[in-house]
Amino acid sequence: MSETGQQQMHIVIIGGGLVGAAAAAEAAANGHRVTLIERSEPVPSGDAWDLRISSVHQQNVDWLRELGIWQRIPDHRQRAYHSLSVQSLDQQRVTFAASEAGTEALGAMVENNALQYALWQWLATQKRVTCITGATLQAVDWSQRLATLDDQQQVPFDLLLGADGAQSSVAKLAGISARGWDYDMRCLLAIVTTEQPVAAATWEIFRPCGPYALLPLDDHQACLIDYRDNQSWMALETGGQDQVERELQDVFAPALGSFRLQSAASFPLRRQRALHYHSHDCVALVGDAAHSIHPLAGQGVNLGFGDVRQLLESLRELEMPAALADYEQKRLAVNQRMMRAMDAIHLGFRSRHLLPRALVSLSLTAATRIAPLKRRIIRAAMGD
């Protein structure tokens, strides 16, 4: 802790999902006292992969490993991937491999339940951390810095952290507004078991109705992702799992071979951002409470982890008001760039118009032929 930075504080975190629990871990590792409040008790992985899966880039894998958390994830609920590829509407394809950047992996696929449970296991070993489950935030006295829970328990804080998702109660109580819109699309996730081995590579193929992608889970399991307009997927899902499986077979079997559907579900896509990341000189938002983006490149949880790391870095160097302003300035710029990039990819790679398709083609050609640019893209995909 620097002489000019914030001294040890009591940080109260609302929301104990991946980002909230990671914030608790990083705060505790920085010497702060932490109270983590979550509505539901985390559960360990079941017999089968859960549909909620995250692609964690290598920089964040290394960070979680340094904290001693990644090692707690069961091997059968994580898989490193070594390359990713993208194919445009014109069937132009580019592949980014970890070996081209002199590293072994770009990141890892991990089951959300497994990572959350590993985080909470680690937190349970920390004397500075108190975890409260079965409670929600009801009110905040900002002048007294006192949070009141729905069971009327009152928790004092120096910093209140909102990690409670896109409908953040912390943001609402702090008077922080948000802007956003629906994409009028749904993302269908499906866990499948394959006959042929699944390579440790992720890929995405664009088409006019929306892209489809594969996330490798183990040697014979994968998560299939298919983006389409709301009406298309909702109509297909009314036909039951057999109808969904037939549709997925038509799309994925040419690339994947035969497979058996284990589970599937879809969710609507929405883009949203908080107008501010902090308020009252004692509250900050991280993760989906601050921004929710198109899941196209799987950057949601990585952006949330980036928020956590930047916030704690700012608190190490600056007093609270200045630290919160520094955090917002730095993360707002990064997150806005990523949101705009996802929108551009979402529109450009699907467009039937000549100019956007020409720009996509030019970009992919440059990424393929210009080695330094390609290495820079690969390092960016790893979180550098």
ABEGO torsion letter per residue (X at the ends): XBAABBBBBBBBBBEABAAAAAAAAAAAAAGBBBBBBBABBBBBBBABBBABBBBBBAAAAAAAAAAGAAAABBAAABBBBABBBBBBAAGBBBBBBAAAAGBABAEBBBBAAAAAAAAAAAAAABAABBBBBGBBBABBBAAAGBBBBAAGBBBBBABBBBAAEAABAAAAAAGBBBBBBBAGBBBBBBBBBBABBBBBBBBBBBBAAEBBBBBBABAABBBBBBBBBAAAAAAAAAAEAAAAAAAAAAAAAAAAEBBBBABBBBBBBBBBBBABABBGGABBBBEAAABBBBAAAGAAAAAAAAAAAAAAAAAAABBAAAAAAAAAAAAAAAAAAAAAAAAAAAAAAABABAAAAAAAAAAAAAAAABAAAAAAAAAAAAGX
